[in-house]
Amino acid sequence: MKTFDPPDPNFETRVRRSFARQQVMETIGARLTQVAPGAVEIELPFRRDLTQQHGFLHAGILTTIVDSACGYAALSLMPKGSAVLTVEYKINLLSPAEGERMVARGRVAKAGRTLTVCAGDVFAVTAGQKKLVATMLATMIALPDRDDLSD
């Protein structure tokens, strides 16, 4: 994996503070488990109330966690005072999402001043075994952070 030198030495604190403000993550029960320069991991325990009619985790929920993982991976490489928004994404749903938990990993493929391209994967985990269930390619845009809470 490519290594990055983040312009903000406090990138992890900034990413974690932003994630804590994201109400949808609290609503679905997702948590931020890893933050590194250009890479973020989000975990979501399987919940029946987030499934579709066949009992699999809904594609919208999978997309939500991997989009956030990609967005925060991009934010980790942006300067202090920056925010990130998704410009576009493409997701491939590879297998029904069932398991004890889902793990979404976002990583930066190409960091730019304005646009950052990210890739993400979602794994279903059961009894320690991981199965790839979705993959995403996303473009993020850097904007000024109107809610900057950094020190």
N, C-alpha and C positions, 0 to 999 in steps of 0.2 A: 504494500500500500504506500502511496505517495506520502511524504512527510511535508508538513506546512509549518511556517513560522508566523503565528498570528500577530497582527499589528497591535492588538490590545492584550497586554499581559494578564488582564483580568477577564478574559473572554469567558472562562467557565462560570464565574459569578454572574456575569451579564446574561449568559444563556440560561442558567438556572433561575434567575429572577424573572426573566421573560416567560419561561415555561410555567412558573408558579402563577403568573397572571392569566394564563390561557385556560379559561373556564371549561372549555370542551374536554380538556384532558382530565380535569377533576370529575366532570360529569360521567365520563366513560370509565374512570378508574385507572388511567394510564399513568406511568411514572417514568421519569427520566433516570436512567440507570448508569449511563456512561457519557462523558463529554471529553473529547480530545480535539486538538486542532484539526478541523475538517472532517470530523466523524462524531456521530451521536447515536445513542441507542435508547430506545423507548420500549418498555414492556407493558403488556396489557394482559391481566388474567382473563381467561375465558369466562364469559358471563352469558347465561341463557337469554337475558333481556337485551342482548346486543346481536342476536342471531336473526337470520332470515327464515323463511317458511320451512326450509329443510333442516334447520338446526345448526347450520354452519354460521360462523361469525360473518356478519354482513359485509359486503365489499366496501360499502361506504365507511365502515369503521376501520377496515384494513387501510384504506386510502388515507383516512385521517391521520393514523399514527405514522405511516411512512412519509406522508407529506410533511408532517411536523419534524420528523427525524432529518429529512433533507433540508428543510428550512433552517433548523438549528445548526446543522453541520455548516451551512453557508454562513450563518451569523457568527459562528466561532472564528471566522477568518476576516470579518469586517472590522473597520476601525471603531473605536469608542464613539458613541453618538449615532450609530447606524441602527437601522431596523431592516427587516427583510419581509418581503411578500412573495408569494408564488405567482409567477407569470404564466406558466403552463406546465402540464405534466402529461405523461403517458404511462398508464399502468397496465401490466399484464397479470391477470389472475390465473395462476398456473395449476392450482389444486384447491379443493374445498378446504376452508380454514376451520380446522377442528383440532383441539389439543388442550392441554392444561393452561397454556399461555401463548401469547404471540410476542415475538421480538422483532421490532422494526429497527433496521440499521440504515442510517443515511450517511453518505460520504460525498465529499466534494470531488468531482472529476476535473473541473477547470474553474478556478477562481478568477474573477475579473473585478474591475473597479465598480462596474454597474451591474453586470449580469454574472451569475455564477451557475454553472451546470452541475447538477448532483445526480447521483444514482442511489437507489435504495432497494432494500430487500426486506421481506417479511417472512419470518420463519414461525411455523407452528411447533411448539415443543411439547412432547409427551414422554414421560419417564426418561428425561435427559436426552432424548433423540430429537434432532431438528429436521424439519421438512420445509423446503422452500415452497411458499404458497403464493407469493406475489413479488413482482419486481417493478420498479418505477424509474423513469428518467424524468428529471424535473429541471426547470429553469427558475431561478430566484433573482429578484431585483433588490438592490440596496437602496434604501430611502433614509432620510433623517428620522431619528427616533423621537417622536413627539412625547413619549412617556419615559425618557431616559432617566433611570434610577441609579445609574452608576455613580461611584464616588469620585 
